[in-house]
Amino acid sequence: MEIKCIAGFAVITKQPDASASLYQEKLGLPLERFDASPDYRFMDKFPGANHFGVWPLNMAAQSCFGQDAWPTAIPEPTATIEFELADAKAVESAVQEMKVKGQVFIHEARTEPWGQTVARFISPEGVLVGLSFAPWLHEPKA
């Protein structure tokens, strides 16, 4: 078997209106309603994923909170998705834009030791969502 790409990613939610609001209104993704089931929102031809990983919860906690344990007051995520932006300033700008729309962040834009600028929040479905700038994804291919 040879996997070519991530063909799709969808959050599974008990709160379709809250989730649609986050992804459409706050993040600005051009989601469409599926005719056969209008609660299902989607977009095709979304640019492909550049990374897939298996991230231990203690490492996610360290990255988000600087500690090995995930705080009990915040739902433990079972997945993460990061939306890549043009540069570090775009991440900072996006955080401010979303805060005006009421989004609460686990942490605002900061640069990780590996060079990625990222801000993170928990979605209504319990997904750890990042707004990101990873410089290596923007380097010209040799």
The first five atom37 places (N, CA, C, CB, O) and aatype in JSON, in Angstrom:
{
  "aatype": [12, 6, 9, 11, 4, 9, 0, 7, 13, 0, 19, 9, 16, 11, 5, 14, 3, 0, 15, 0, 15, 10, 18, 5, 6, 11, 10, 7, 10, 14, 10, 6, 1, 13, 3, 0, 15, 14, 3, 18, 1, 13, 12, 3, 11, 13, 14, 7, 0, 2, 8, 13, 7, 19, 17, 14, 10, 2, 12, 0, 0, 5, 15, 4, 13, 7, 5, 3, 0, 17, 14, 16, 0, 9, 14, 6, 14, 16, 0, 16, 9, 6, 13, 6, 10, 0, 3, 0, 11, 0, 19, 6, 15, 0, 19, 5, 6, 12, 11, 19, 11, 7, 5, 19, 13, 9, 8, 6, 0, 1, 16, 6, 14, 17, 7, 5, 16, 19, 0, 1, 13, 9, 15, 14, 6, 7, 19, 10, 19, 7, 10, 15, 13, 0, 14, 17, 10, 8, 6, 14, 11, 0],
  "atom_mask": [
    [1, 1, 1, 1, 1],
    [1, 1, 1, 1, 1],
    [1, 1, 1, 1, 1],
    [1, 1, 1, 1, 1],
    [1, 1, 1, 1, 1],
    [1, 1, 1, 1, 1],
    [1, 1, 1, 1, 1],
    [1, 1, 1, 0, 1],
    [1, 1, 1, 1, 1],
    [1, 1, 1, 1, 1],
    [1, 1, 1, 1, 1],
    [1, 1, 1, 1, 1],
    [1, 1, 1, 1, 1],
    [1, 1, 1, 1, 1],
    [1, 1, 1, 1, 1],
    [1, 1, 1, 1, 1],
    [1, 1, 1, 1, 1],
    [1, 1, 1, 1, 1],
    [1, 1, 1, 1, 1],
    [1, 1, 1, 1, 1],
    [1, 1, 1, 1, 1],
    [1, 1, 1, 1, 1],
    [1, 1, 1, 1, 1],
    [1, 1, 1, 1, 1],
    [1, 1, 1, 1, 1],
    [1, 1, 1, 1, 1],
    [1, 1, 1, 1, 1],
    [1, 1, 1, 0, 1],
    [1, 1, 1, 1, 1],
    [1, 1, 1, 1, 1],
    [1, 1, 1, 1, 1],
    [1, 1, 1, 1, 1],
    [1, 1, 1, 1, 1],
    [1, 1, 1, 1, 1],
    [1, 1, 1, 1, 1],
    [1, 1, 1, 1, 1],
    [1, 1, 1, 1, 1],
    [1, 1, 1, 1, 1],
    [1, 1, 1, 1, 1],
    [1, 1, 1, 1, 1],
    [1, 1, 1, 1, 1],
    [1, 1, 1, 1, 1],
    [1, 1, 1, 1, 1],
    [1, 1, 1, 1, 1],
    [1, 1, 1, 1, 1],
    [1, 1, 1, 1, 1],
    [1, 1, 1, 1, 1],
    [1, 1, 1, 0, 1],
    [1, 1, 1, 1, 1],
    [1, 1, 1, 1, 1],
    [1, 1, 1, 1, 1],
    [1, 1, 1, 1, 1],
    [1, 1, 1, 0, 1],
    [1, 1, 1, 1, 1],
    [1, 1, 1, 1, 1],
    [1, 1, 1, 1, 1],
    [1, 1, 1, 1, 1],
    [1, 1, 1, 1, 1],
    [1, 1, 1, 1, 1],
    [1, 1, 1, 1, 1],
    [1, 1, 1, 1, 1],
    [1, 1, 1, 1, 1],
    [1, 1, 1, 1, 1],
    [1, 1, 1, 1, 1],
    [1, 1, 1, 1, 1],
    [1, 1, 1, 0, 1],
    [1, 1, 1, 1, 1],
    [1, 1, 1, 1, 1],
    [1, 1, 1, 1, 1],
    [1, 1, 1, 1, 1],
    [1, 1, 1, 1, 1],
    [1, 1, 1, 1, 1],
    [1, 1, 1, 1, 1],
    [1, 1, 1, 1, 1],
    [1, 1, 1, 1, 1],
    [1, 1, 1, 1, 1],
    [1, 1, 1, 1, 1],
    [1, 1, 1, 1, 1],
    [1, 1, 1, 1, 1],
    [1, 1, 1, 1, 1],
    [1, 1, 1, 1, 1],
    [1, 1, 1, 1, 1],
    [1, 1, 1, 1, 1],
    [1, 1, 1, 1, 1],
    [1, 1, 1, 1, 1],
    [1, 1, 1, 1, 1],
    [1, 1, 1, 1, 1],
    [1, 1, 1, 1, 1],
    [1, 1, 1, 1, 1],
    [1, 1, 1, 1, 1],
    [1, 1, 1, 1, 1],
    [1, 1, 1, 1, 1],
    [1, 1, 1, 1, 1],
    [1, 1, 1, 1, 1],
    [1, 1, 1, 1, 1],
    [1, 1, 1, 1, 1],
    [1, 1, 1, 1, 1],
    [1, 1, 1, 1, 1],
    [1, 1, 1, 1, 1],
    [1, 1, 1, 1, 1],
    [1, 1, 1, 1, 1],
    [1, 1, 1, 0, 1],
    [1, 1, 1, 1, 1],
    [1, 1, 1, 1, 1],
    [1, 1, 1, 1, 1],
    [1, 1, 1, 1, 1],
    [1, 1, 1, 1, 1],
    [1, 1, 1, 1, 1],
    [1, 1, 1, 1, 1],
    [1, 1, 1, 1, 1],
    [1, 1, 1, 1, 1],
    [1, 1, 1, 1, 1],
    [1, 1, 1, 1, 1],
    [1, 1, 1, 1, 1],
    [1, 1, 1, 0, 1],
    [1, 1, 1, 1, 1],
    [1, 1, 1, 1, 1],
    [1, 1, 1, 1, 1],
    [1, 1, 1, 1, 1],
    [1, 1, 1, 1, 1],
    [1, 1, 1, 1, 1],
    [1, 1, 1, 1, 1],
    [1, 1, 1, 1, 1],
    [1, 1, 1, 1, 1],
    [1, 1, 1, 1, 1],
    [1, 1, 1, 0, 1],
    [1, 1, 1, 1, 1],
    [1, 1, 1, 1, 1],
    [1, 1, 1, 1, 1],
    [1, 1, 1, 0, 1],
    [1, 1, 1, 1, 1],
    [1, 1, 1, 1, 1],
    [1, 1, 1, 1, 1],
    [1, 1, 1, 1, 1],
    [1, 1, 1, 1, 1],
    [1, 1, 1, 1, 1],
    [1, 1, 1, 1, 1],
    [1, 1, 1, 1, 1],
    [1, 1, 1, 1, 1],
    [1, 1, 1, 1, 1],
    [1, 1, 1, 1, 1],
    [1, 1, 1, 1, 1]
  ],
  "atom_positions": [
    [[0.85, -1.18, 0.0], [0.0, 0.0, 0.0], [0.89, 1.23, 0.0], [-0.97, 0.0, 1.22], [1.9, 1.28, 0.7]],
    [[0.51, 2.22, -0.79], [1.24, 3.49, -0.83], [0.24, 4.63, -0.67], [2.03, 3.63, -2.17], [-0.52, 4.94, -1.58]],
    [[0.25, 5.25, 0.51], [-0.64, 6.37, 0.79], [-0.1, 7.6, 0.07], [-0.77, 6.62, 2.33], [1.08, 7.92, 0.2]],
    [[-0.94, 8.27, -0.68], [-0.53, 9.44, -1.46], [-0.71, 10.77, -0.72], [-1.3, 9.49, -2.75], [0.1, 11.68, -0.88]],
    [[-1.76, 10.87, 0.09], [-2.02, 12.12, 0.79], [-3.14, 11.9, 1.8], [-2.4, 13.26, -0.21], [-3.74, 10.83, 1.83]],
    [[-3.41, 12.89, 2.6], [-4.59, 12.84, 3.44], [-5.76, 13.24, 2.56], [-4.47, 13.78, 4.71], [-5.84, 14.38, 2.1]],
    [[-6.67, 12.3, 2.31], [-7.79, 12.56, 1.41], [-8.86, 13.43, 2.04], [-8.4, 11.25, 0.96], [-9.57, 14.15, 1.35]],
    [[-8.97, 13.36, 3.35], [-9.97, 14.17, 4.01], [-9.76, 14.2, 5.51], [0.0, 0.0, 0.0], [-9.18, 13.28, 6.09]],
    [[-10.22, 15.24, 6.11], [-10.24, 15.37, 7.56], [-11.54, 16.06, 7.9], [-8.99, 16.18, 8.09], [-11.88, 17.07, 7.29]],
    [[-12.25, 15.54, 8.85], [-13.49, 16.16, 9.3], [-13.57, 16.06, 10.81], [-14.74, 15.51, 8.63], [-13.2, 15.03, 11.39]],
    [[-14.03, 17.09, 11.44], [-14.3, 17.01, 12.86], [-15.66, 16.35, 13.02], [-14.26, 18.43, 13.54], [-16.52, 16.47, 12.15]],
    [[-15.85, 15.68, 14.11], [-17.13, 15.06, 14.44], [-17.66, 15.81, 15.64], [-16.99, 13.5, 14.72], [-17.01, 15.88, 16.68]],
    [[-18.84, 16.37, 15.51], [-19.33, 17.28, 16.53], [-20.74, 16.97, 16.99], [-19.28, 18.67, 16.02], [-21.57, 16.48, 16.22]],
    [[-20.99, 17.27, 18.24], [-22.35, 17.22, 18.78], [-22.99, 18.6, 18.68], [-22.35, 16.72, 20.24], [-24.17, 18.76, 18.97]],
    [[-22.2, 19.6, 18.28], [-22.65, 20.98, 18.2], [-22.4, 21.53, 16.79], [-21.94, 21.85, 19.26], [-21.51, 22.37, 16.62]],
    [[-23.17, 21.08, 15.79], [-22.88, 21.5, 14.42], [-22.92, 23.01, 14.2], [-23.84, 20.84, 13.49], [-22.14, 23.54, 13.42]],
    [[-23.83, 23.7, 14.88], [-23.89, 25.16, 14.69], [-22.65, 25.85, 15.25], [-25.14, 25.73, 15.34], [-22.1, 26.74, 14.61]],
    [[-22.21, 25.44, 16.44], [-21.02, 26.03, 17.04], [-19.79, 25.73, 16.2], [-20.82, 25.51, 18.48], [-18.94, 26.6, 16.0]],
    [[-19.69, 24.51, 15.71], [-18.54, 24.13, 14.88], [-18.55, 24.88, 13.56], [-18.54, 22.62, 14.63], [-17.52, 25.38, 13.12]],
    [[-19.71, 24.96, 12.92], [-19.81, 25.7, 11.65], [-19.44, 27.16, 11.87], [-21.24, 25.6, 11.06], [-18.77, 27.76, 11.03]],
    [[-19.86, 27.74, 12.99], [-19.52, 29.13, 13.3], [-18.01, 29.31, 13.41], [-20.2, 29.57, 14.6], [-17.45, 30.26, 12.86]],
    [[-17.35, 28.4, 14.11], [-15.89, 28.49, 14.24], [-15.21, 28.43, 12.88], [-15.36, 27.36, 15.14], [-14.45, 29.33, 12.53]],
    [[-15.48, 27.39, 12.12], [-14.75, 27.17, 10.88], [-15.15, 28.13, 9.77], [-14.95, 25.75, 10.41], [-14.3, 28.54, 8.97]],
    [[-16.43, 28.51, 9.7], [-16.87, 29.42, 8.64], [-16.7, 30.88, 9.03], [-18.32, 29.16, 8.3], [-16.09, 31.65, 8.28]],
    [[-17.22, 31.27, 10.17], [-17.24, 32.69, 10.52], [-15.93, 33.17, 11.14], [-18.37, 32.96, 11.48], [-15.42, 34.23, 10.77]],
    [[-15.37, 32.4, 12.07], [-14.15, 32.86, 12.75], [-12.89, 32.58, 11.94], [-14.04, 32.19, 14.11], [-12.0, 33.43, 11.85]],
    [[-12.82, 31.38, 11.33], [-11.65, 31.06, 10.51], [-11.83, 31.45, 9.05], [-11.36, 29.58, 10.61], [-10.84, 31.56, 8.31]],
    [[-13.06, 31.66, 8.62], [-13.31, 32.12, 7.25], [-13.19, 31.06, 6.17], [0.0, 0.0, 0.0], [-12.96, 31.39, 5.01]],
    [[-13.33, 29.79, 6.53], [-13.26, 28.74, 5.51], [-14.55, 28.73, 4.69], [-13.01, 27.35, 6.16], [-15.64, 28.83, 5.26]],
    [[-14.45, 28.62, 3.38], [-15.64, 28.67, 2.51], [-16.37, 27.32, 2.46], [-15.23, 29.08, 1.09], [-16.39, 26.65, 1.43]],
    [[-16.96, 26.94, 3.58], [-17.67, 25.67, 3.64], [-19.02, 25.76, 2.96], [-17.84, 25.23, 5.1], [-19.69, 26.79, 3.0]],
    [[-19.4, 24.66, 2.33], [-20.7, 24.56, 1.66], [-21.57, 23.59, 2.46], [-20.55, 24.09, 0.18], [-21.06, 22.77, 3.22]],
    [[-22.88, 23.7, 2.27], [-23.8, 22.73, 2.85], [-23.96, 21.57, 1.86], [-25.19, 23.38, 3.18], [-24.05, 21.78, 0.65]],
    [[-24.01, 20.37, 2.39], [-24.23, 19.18, 1.6], [-25.73, 19.05, 1.37], [-23.65, 17.9, 2.3], [-26.49, 18.97, 2.34]],
    [[-26.18, 19.03, 0.11], [-27.61, 19.04, -0.22], [-28.39, 17.94, 0.51], [-27.8, 18.88, -1.71], [-29.48, 18.19, 1.02]],
    [[-27.84, 16.73, 0.55], [-28.56, 15.6, 1.14], [-28.63, 15.68, 2.66], [-27.9, 14.3, 0.72], [-29.48, 15.04, 3.28]],
    [[-27.75, 16.47, 3.26], [-27.72, 16.6, 4.72], [-27.17, 17.98, 5.06], [-26.85, 15.47, 5.39], [-25.96, 18.12, 5.23]],
    [[-28.02, 19.01, 5.17], [-27.57, 20.39, 5.3], [-26.73, 20.7, 6.55], [-28.74, 21.28, 5.3], [-26.06, 21.72, 6.6]],
    [[-26.77, 19.82, 7.57], [-25.91, 20.06, 8.74], [-24.45, 19.74, 8.44], [-26.4, 19.23, 9.93], [-23.56, 20.19, 9.15]],
    [[-24.2, 18.94, 7.39], [-22.84, 18.6, 7.02], [-22.26, 19.74, 6.19], [-22.78, 17.25, 6.23], [-22.81, 20.1, 5.14]],
    [[-21.16, 20.32, 6.65], [-20.48, 21.39, 5.92], [-19.15, 20.84, 5.42], [-20.26, 22.67, 6.83], [-18.53, 19.99, 6.07]],
    [[-18.73, 21.31, 4.26], [-17.5, 20.77, 3.68], [-16.9, 21.74, 2.68], [-17.77, 19.42, 3.0], [-17.53, 22.72, 2.28]],
    [[-15.68, 21.46, 2.29], [-15.05, 22.1, 1.15], [-14.13, 21.07, 0.51], [-14.27, 23.4, 1.56], [-13.4, 20.36, 1.2]],
    [[-14.17, 21.0, -0.8], [-13.29, 20.1, -1.54], [-12.11, 20.9, -2.08], [-14.06, 19.4, -2.7], [-12.12, 22.13, -2.12]],
    [[-11.09, 20.17, -2.48], [-9.88, 20.76, -3.08], [-9.15, 21.68, -2.1], [-10.25, 21.53, -4.34], [-8.47, 22.62, -2.51]],
    [[-9.3, 21.41, -0.79], [-8.56, 22.16, 0.22], [-7.1, 21.75, 0.07], [-9.1, 21.88, 1.68], [-6.8, 20.56, -0.02]],
    [[-6.18, 22.72, 0.04], [-4.76, 22.33, -0.14], [-4.34, 21.24, 0.85], [-3.85, 23.57, 0.02], [-4.75, 21.25, 2.01]],
    [[-3.53, 20.32, 0.38], [-3.18, 19.13, 1.13], [-2.42, 19.37, 2.42], [0.0, 0.0, 0.0], [-1.85, 20.43, 2.65]],
    [[-2.43, 18.36, 3.24], [-1.7, 18.39, 4.5], [-0.21, 18.22, 4.22], [-2.21, 17.28, 5.47], [0.19, 17.47, 3.34]],
    [[0.59, 18.93, 4.99], [2.03, 18.81, 4.85], [2.65, 18.01, 5.99], [2.66, 20.18, 4.78], [3.87, 17.85, 6.04]],
    [[1.83, 17.52, 6.89], [2.35, 16.82, 8.05], [1.27, 15.92, 8.62], [2.84, 17.81, 9.13], [0.1, 16.3, 8.66]],
    [[1.65, 14.75, 9.04], [0.78, 13.87, 9.81], [1.63, 13.31, 10.94], [0.16, 12.72, 8.93], [2.78, 12.95, 10.71]],
    [[1.09, 13.25, 12.14], [1.89, 12.75, 13.25], [1.03, 12.05, 14.28], [0.0, 0.0, 0.0], [-0.2, 12.13, 14.26]],
    [[1.69, 11.38, 15.18], [1.09, 10.78, 16.36], [1.74, 11.5, 17.53], [1.29, 9.19, 16.42], [2.88, 11.21, 17.88]],
    [[1.01, 12.43, 18.13], [1.55, 13.34, 19.13], [1.11, 12.91, 20.52], [1.1, 14.8, 18.85], [-0.08, 12.99, 20.82]],
    [[2.03, 12.44, 21.37], [1.64, 12.06, 22.73], [1.05, 13.25, 23.5], [2.86, 11.51, 23.49], [1.52, 14.38, 23.36]],
    [[0.02, 12.98, 24.29], [-0.67, 14.03, 25.03], [0.3, 14.81, 25.92], [-1.8, 13.44, 25.86], [0.17, 16.02, 26.06]],
    [[1.26, 14.12, 26.54], [2.19, 14.84, 27.41], [3.05, 15.83, 26.62], [3.09, 13.86, 28.15], [3.43, 16.88, 27.15]],
    [[3.35, 15.53, 25.37], [4.11, 16.46, 24.53], [3.24, 17.65, 24.13], [4.65, 15.75, 23.28], [3.71, 18.78, 24.08]],
    [[1.96, 17.39, 23.83], [1.03, 18.48, 23.51], [0.88, 19.39, 24.72], [-0.35, 17.92, 23.07], [0.86, 20.61, 24.58]],
    [[0.76, 18.81, 25.91], [0.64, 19.6, 27.14], [1.9, 20.44, 27.35], [0.41, 18.67, 28.37], [1.81, 21.61, 27.74]],
    [[3.04, 19.86, 27.1], [4.31, 20.6, 27.24], [4.34, 21.77, 26.26], [5.52, 19.66, 27.0], [4.74, 22.88, 26.63]],
    [[3.91, 21.53, 25.03], [3.93, 22.58, 24.01], [2.93, 23.69, 24.33], [3.63, 21.98, 22.65], [3.22, 24.87, 24.13]],
    [[1.76, 23.32, 24.83], [0.71, 24.31, 25.1], [0.87, 25.0, 26.45], [-0.64, 23.65, 25.03], [0.63, 26.21, 26.57]],
    [[1.27, 24.24, 27.47], [1.22, 24.75, 28.84], [2.57, 24.73, 29.56], [0.24, 23.95, 29.62], [2.68, 25.26, 30.67]],
    [[3.6, 24.13, 28.95], [4.89, 24.06, 29.62], [4.92, 23.06, 30.76], [0.0, 0.0, 0.0], [5.73, 23.19, 31.68]],
    [[4.05, 22.06, 30.7], [4.0, 21.01, 31.73], [3.64, 19.7, 31.07], [2.98, 21.37, 32.86], [3.09, 19.68, 29.97]],
    [[3.94, 18.58, 31.75], [3.7, 17.26, 31.15], [2.26, 16.79, 31.23], [4.57, 16.26, 31.81], [1.87, 15.9, 30.48]],
    [[1.46, 17.37, 32.13], [0.07, 16.93, 32.29], [-0.88, 17.95, 31.66], [-0.28, 16.73, 33.79], [-0.7, 19.16, 31.8]],
    [[-1.88, 17.44, 30.96], [-2.9, 18.3, 30.38], [-3.79, 18.79, 31.53], [-3.75, 17.53, 29.29], [-4.2, 17.99, 32.36]],
    [[-4.09, 20.09, 31.6], [-4.92, 20.61, 32.7], [-6.31, 19.98, 32.72], [-5.03, 22.12, 32.6], [-6.95, 19.83, 31.67]],
    [[-6.78, 19.63, 33.9], [-8.09, 18.98, 34.01], [-9.23, 19.91, 33.64], [-8.29, 18.46, 35.42], [-10.31, 19.44, 33.29]],
    [[-9.03, 21.23, 33.71], [-10.1, 22.19, 33.41], [-10.34, 22.34, 31.91], [-9.76, 23.54, 34.01], [-11.32, 22.97, 31.51]],
    [[-9.47, 21.78, 31.07], [-9.58, 21.91, 29.62], [-9.76, 20.51, 29.03], [-8.32, 22.64, 29.0], [-8.96, 19.62, 29.33]],
    [[-10.79, 20.29, 28.21], [-10.99, 18.95, 27.64], [-9.74, 18.45, 26.92], [-12.18, 18.95, 26.67], [-9.09, 19.18, 26.17]],
    [[-9.41, 17.18, 27.16], [-8.25, 16.58, 26.48], [-8.57, 16.42, 25.0], [-7.88, 15.21, 27.11], [-9.59, 15.83, 24.64]],
    [[-7.71, 16.93, 24.13], [-7.96, 16.75, 22.7], [-7.61, 15.33, 22.26], [-7.14, 17.76, 21.88], [-6.76, 14.67, 22.85]],
    [[-8.3, 14.88, 21.22], [-7.97, 13.58, 20.64], [-7.41, 13.73, 19.23], [-9.2, 12.68, 20.61], [-7.06, 12.75, 18.58]],
    [[-7.33, 14.98, 18.78], [-6.77, 15.27, 17.46], [-6.29, 16.71, 17.45], [-7.82, 15.01, 16.33], [-6.67, 17.52, 18.29]],
    [[-5.46, 17.01, 16.49], [-5.02, 18.38, 16.27], [-5.03, 18.67, 14.78], [-3.61, 18.63, 16.88], [-4.77, 17.79, 13.96]],
    [[-5.34, 19.89, 14.45], [-5.24, 20.35, 13.07], [-4.63, 21.74, 13.12], [-6.65, 20.35, 12.34], [-4.98, 22.55, 13.99]],
    [[-3.74, 22.01, 12.21], [-3.13, 23.34, 12.15], [-3.36, 23.94, 10.78], [-1.61, 23.27, 12.46], [-3.2, 23.29, 9.75]],
    [[-3.76, 25.2, 10.79], [-3.99, 25.95, 9.57], [-2.78, 26.85, 9.33], [-5.31, 26.77, 9.64], [-2.48, 27.71, 10.15]],
    [[-2.11, 26.65, 8.21], [-0.88, 27.37, 7.89], [-1.21, 28.75, 7.33], [-0.03, 26.57, 6.88], [-2.07, 28.9, 6.46]],
    [[-0.51, 29.75, 7.84], [-0.68, 31.13, 7.39], [0.6, 31.61, 6.71], [-1.06, 32.06, 8.57], [1.61, 30.9, 6.71]],
    [[0.56, 32.8, 6.13], [1.65, 33.29, 5.29], [2.95, 33.55, 6.04], [1.23, 34.54, 4.6], [4.03, 33.3, 5.51]],
    [[2.85, 34.06, 7.27], [4.04, 34.37, 8.05], [3.66, 34.54, 9.51], [4.73, 35.65, 7.51], [2.49, 34.43, 9.87]],
    [[4.66, 34.81, 10.36], [4.41, 34.92, 11.81], [3.48, 36.08, 12.13], [5.73, 35.08, 12.56], [2.64, 35.98, 13.02]],
    [[3.62, 37.18, 11.42], [2.74, 38.34, 11.67], [1.29, 38.0, 11.33], [3.21, 39.56, 10.84], [0.37, 38.5, 11.98]],
    [[1.08, 37.16, 10.32], [-0.27, 36.74, 9.96], [-0.91, 35.91, 11.07], [-0.25, 35.94, 8.65], [-2.11, 35.98, 11.29]],
    [[-0.09, 35.12, 11.78], [-0.6, 34.35, 12.91], [-1.07, 35.32, 14.0], [0.48, 33.37, 13.46], [-2.17, 35.18, 14.53]],
    [[-0.23, 36.29, 14.33], [-0.58, 37.28, 15.36], [-1.85, 38.04, 14.97], [0.58, 38.27, 15.58], [-2.72, 38.27, 15.8]],
    [[-1.95, 38.43, 13.72], [-3.11, 39.15, 13.23], [-4.37, 38.29, 13.3], [-2.88, 39.62, 11.79], [-5.44, 38.77, 13.69]],
    [[-4.25, 37.02, 12.92], [-5.4, 36.1, 12.95], [-5.9, 35.91, 14.38], [-5.02, 34.74, 12.33], [-7.11, 35.82, 14.6]],
    [[-4.99, 35.84, 15.33], [-5.39, 35.69, 16.74], [-6.24, 36.89, 17.14], [-4.15, 35.56, 17.66], [-7.3, 36.73, 17.75]],
    [[-5.77, 38.09, 16.82], [-6.52, 39.29, 17.2], [-7.89, 39.32, 16.51], [-5.71, 40.56, 16.84], [-8.89, 39.69, 17.12]],
    [[-7.91, 38.94, 15.24], [-9.17, 38.91, 14.49], [-10.16, 37.94, 15.12], [-8.9, 38.5, 13.03], [-11.35, 38.25, 15.23]],
    [[-9.68, 36.77, 15.52], [-10.57, 35.77, 16.11], [-10.99, 36.14, 17.53], [-9.9, 34.4, 16.11], [-12.11, 35.85, 17.95]],
    [[-10.1, 36.79, 18.28], [-10.46, 37.23, 19.63], [-11.6, 38.25, 19.58], [-9.23, 37.84, 20.35], [-12.48, 38.24, 20.44]],
    [[-11.57, 39.13, 18.58], [-12.65, 40.09, 18.41], [-13.98, 39.36, 18.18], [-12.35, 41.06, 17.22], [-15.04, 39.84, 18.57]],
    [[-13.9, 38.19, 17.53], [-15.09, 37.39, 17.25], [-15.44, 36.45, 18.41], [-14.9, 36.58, 15.98], [-16.35, 35.63, 18.29]],
    [[-14.71, 36.58, 19.53], [-15.03, 35.82, 20.72], [-14.26, 34.54, 20.96], [0.0, 0.0, 0.0], [-14.56, 33.81, 21.9]],
    [[-13.27, 34.24, 20.12], [-12.52, 33.0, 20.31], [-11.56, 33.12, 21.5], [-11.73, 32.64, 19.03], [-10.87, 34.13, 21.66]],
    [[-11.53, 32.09, 22.33], [-10.62, 32.02, 23.48], [-9.47, 31.1, 23.09], [-11.36, 31.5, 24.77], [-9.69, 30.02, 22.54]],
    [[-8.25, 31.51, 23.37], [-7.05, 30.76, 23.01], [-6.42, 30.11, 24.24], [-6.04, 31.66, 22.33], [-6.43, 30.68, 25.33]],
    [[-5.86, 28.91, 24.05], [-5.03, 28.28, 25.08], [-3.77, 29.1, 25.23], [-4.7, 26.79, 24.71], [-3.33, 29.4, 26.35]],
    [[-3.19, 29.46, 24.1], [-2.06, 30.39, 24.1], [-2.07, 31.14, 22.79], [-0.7, 29.64, 24.31], [-2.46, 30.62, 21.74]],
    [[-1.63, 32.38, 22.86], [-1.58, 33.22, 21.66], [-0.29, 32.92, 20.9], [-1.66, 34.72, 22.03], [0.47, 32.03, 21.28]],
    [[-0.05, 33.66, 19.85], [1.09, 33.4, 18.97], [2.4, 33.42, 19.74], [1.13, 34.43, 17.84], [2.7, 34.36, 20.49]],
    [[3.17, 32.37, 19.54], [4.52, 32.29, 20.11], [5.35, 31.38, 19.23], [4.48, 31.76, 21.59], [4.81, 30.55, 18.49]],
    [[6.64, 31.54, 19.31], [7.54, 30.73, 18.49], [8.06, 29.56, 19.32], [8.71, 31.57, 17.95], [8.65, 29.74, 20.38]],
    [[7.82, 28.35, 18.81], [8.27, 27.12, 19.47], [9.78, 26.95, 19.25], [7.49, 25.88, 18.92], [10.35, 27.57, 18.36]],
    [[10.43, 26.1, 20.08], [11.88, 25.9, 19.93], [12.3, 25.42, 18.54], [12.35, 24.89, 20.96], [13.44, 25.65, 18.12]],
    [[11.39, 24.75, 17.81], [11.73, 24.25, 16.47], [11.46, 25.29, 15.37], [10.94, 22.98, 16.17], [11.63, 24.99, 14.19]],
    [[11.05, 26.51, 15.76], [10.93, 27.6, 14.79], [9.53, 27.9, 14.29], [0.0, 0.0, 0.0], [9.33, 28.87, 13.57]],
    [[8.57, 27.1, 14.65], [7.17, 27.31, 14.22], [6.51, 28.36, 15.11], [6.37, 25.97, 14.27], [6.62, 28.3, 16.33]],
    [[5.84, 29.32, 14.49], [5.01, 30.26, 15.23], [3.6, 29.7, 15.23], [5.06, 31.72, 14.61], [3.06, 29.36, 14.18]],
    [[3.01, 29.6, 16.42], [1.7, 28.94, 16.51], [0.89, 29.52, 17.68], [1.87, 27.42, 16.68], [1.44, 29.87, 18.72]],
    [[-0.41, 29.6, 17.47], [-1.37, 29.94, 18.52], [-2.39, 28.8, 18.51], [-2.06, 31.36, 18.27], [-2.73, 28.27, 17.45]],
    [[-2.87, 28.41, 19.7], [-3.76, 27.25, 19.76], [-5.01, 27.52, 20.59], [-3.02, 26.05, 20.33], [-5.01, 28.31, 21.53]],
    [[-6.09, 26.82, 20.2], [-7.35, 26.85, 20.95], [-8.03, 25.49, 20.8], [-8.28, 28.0, 20.46], [-7.65, 24.69, 19.95]],
    [[-9.03, 25.25, 21.65], [-9.8, 24.01, 21.58], [-11.12, 24.32, 20.86], [-10.07, 23.4, 23.01], [-11.81, 25.28, 21.21]],
    [[-11.46, 23.52, 19.86], [-12.71, 23.7, 19.12], [-13.88, 23.13, 19.9], [-12.62, 23.03, 17.73], [-13.67, 22.45, 20.91]],
    [[-15.11, 23.4, 19.47], [-16.27, 22.83, 20.16], [-16.26, 21.3, 20.2], [-17.54, 23.3, 19.49], [-16.87, 20.7, 21.09]],
    [[-15.58, 20.65, 19.26], [-15.52, 19.19, 19.23], [-14.38, 18.63, 20.06], [-15.38, 18.71, 17.8], [-14.23, 17.41, 20.17]],
    [[-13.57, 19.5, 20.66], [-12.42, 19.04, 21.44], [-11.18, 18.82, 20.62], [0.0, 0.0, 0.0], [-10.27, 18.1, 21.05]],
    [[-11.1, 19.42, 19.44], [-9.9, 19.32, 18.61], [-8.97, 20.48, 18.98], [-10.26, 19.35, 17.08], [-9.42, 21.62, 19.11]],
    [[-7.69, 20.18, 19.14], [-6.69, 21.21, 19.37], [-6.38, 21.85, 18.02], [-5.39, 20.62, 20.06], [-5.82, 21.2, 17.14]],
    [[-6.75, 23.11, 17.85], [-6.6, 23.81, 16.58], [-5.46, 24.8, 16.69], [-7.91, 24.52, 16.16], [-5.39, 25.57, 17.65]],
    [[-4.58, 24.78, 15.7], [-3.46, 25.72, 15.67], [-3.55, 26.62, 14.45], [0.0, 0.0, 0.0], [-3.93, 26.19, 13.37]],
    [[-3.18, 27.88, 14.66], [-2.92, 28.81, 13.56], [-1.41, 28.89, 13.51], [-3.61, 30.26, 13.77], [-0.77, 29.21, 14.52]],
    [[-0.82, 28.59, 12.37], [0.6, 28.28, 12.32], [1.34, 28.99, 11.2], [0.78, 26.81, 12.17], [0.78, 29.32, 10.16]],
    [[2.63, 29.21, 11.46], [3.58, 29.53, 10.4], [4.81, 28.67, 10.65], [3.93, 31.08, 10.37], [5.56, 28.9, 11.6]],
    [[5.02, 27.69, 9.78], [6.19, 26.81, 9.84], [7.11, 27.22, 8.69], [5.79, 25.28, 9.75], [6.82, 26.9, 7.53]],
    [[8.2, 27.91, 8.98], [9.05, 28.46, 7.9], [9.49, 27.43, 6.86], [10.27, 29.09, 8.49], [9.58, 27.76, 5.68]],
    [[9.75, 26.2, 7.28], [10.24, 25.19, 6.35], [9.21, 24.8, 5.29], [10.67, 23.95, 7.11], [9.56, 24.26, 4.24]],
    [[7.92, 25.09, 5.57], [6.89, 24.8, 4.56], [6.86, 25.87, 3.47], [5.52, 24.71, 5.23], [6.2, 25.68, 2.45]],
    [[7.56, 26.98, 3.68], [7.55, 28.08, 2.73], [8.87, 28.22, 1.98], [7.24, 29.36, 3.45], [9.03, 29.13, 1.17]],
    [[9.81, 27.33, 2.25], [11.1, 27.38, 1.55], [10.92, 26.85, 0.14], [12.18, 26.56, 2.32], [10.2, 25.88, -0.08]],
    [[11.58, 27.49, -0.82], [11.47, 27.0, -2.2], [12.07, 25.59, -2.32], [12.19, 27.97, -3.19], [13.06, 25.26, -1.66]],
    [[11.44, 24.79, -3.15], [11.95, 23.42, -3.37], [13.2, 23.49, -4.24], [10.86, 22.51, -4.04], [13.29, 24.26, -5.19]],
    [[14.16, 22.65, -3.87], [15.44, 22.64, -4.6], [15.32, 21.89, -5.9], [16.55, 22.01, -3.76], [16.29, 21.78, -6.65]]
  ]
}
